[in-house]
């Protein structure tokens, strides 16, 4: 699916009127975010490796490699960084909620 089809979490029916946290659910979310960041990172590395090893010369090849190395790979690194930051924050928030609830 396209990225623009991702549902808006603020409109999620479970969020209406809820106060607090499903600690286990947030920890699971954290792990998922960290795992997916690693998967995206690995995919980008594999694509870069394949792109560097494929026999392809000419203007189109150079343009494609420049686009990949300059924009696309950087965008994927940014996504990975943001997923890791958010995943770590979610884990921290779950830990803090658990301590506050004890």
N, C-alpha and C positions, 0 to 999 in steps of 0.2 A: 504493500500500500504506500501511497504517497505520504510524505511527512505532514502535509496539510490536512490529513484525515485523522490525525491524532486527537482524541477527545480532550476537551478542556476539563482538567481535574476539578476546577472550581465549581463545575456544574454537576459533579458526581452526586447521585442521590444519597449516598451514605454520608456525605459531608454536611447535609442540611441539619442543623441543630446539634451536631455532635461536638462534644468537648472532651478532650483527652486523646489517648493514643492506644492503638492496638500494637503493643510493643513487639510482639512476635511478627506481626505483619510488616511493621516498619523495618525490622531487622532483615526480613526476607526481601523486602524491596531494596535495601542497601546492598545485599549480596547480589541480587539480580543486576543492579546498576553497575557494580564493579565487574561482574562477569561479562556483561555485554560490552563494557568499555574495553576489556581485554580482547573480546572477539572482534570488535571493530578494528582495534589496533593491529591484531594479527592479520586480518583481511587486508588492511592497507599495506602492510609489509609484504604480504604475498603478491598483491597486485603490483607493487613497486618492483619486486624481484622479477616477476614475469615480464613486466614492461621493459626492464633493463636487459633482459636476456633474449627477447624476441627480435628476430631479424626484420627490421623495418627502417627504411631510410627515406629521406626526402622531406619536403616542407610539411606535409601532413603529419609525419612521424614526429618531427621536431616540435610542431605546434602542440600535438597531443601530449608529448612528454612534458613540455613546458607547462601546459595547463594542469596536468596531473601533479607534477612536483611543486608547482607554484601555488595552485588554488585548491585542488581537490584533496590532496594528501594533507595539506595544512588544515583544511576545514574538518577533516576526519580527526586529526590530532586534537583540534579544539573541542570537538564533540566528546572525545575520550576524556580529555581533561575535565570538562564540565560534568560528565557522568561520574568520574571518580570523586570530584569535589562534592557533588550532591550525595553520592553514596556514602562517603565518609561522614558527611554532616548528618545524614539520616541515622547512621549507626550511633553517632554521638548523642543525637536527640533521644534515641531509644534508651541509651544508657542513662541519660539524665532523667528521663521519665521513670525508669525503673527505680532509681535511687530516690526520687521524690515520692514515689508510691509506696516505698518500703516502710 
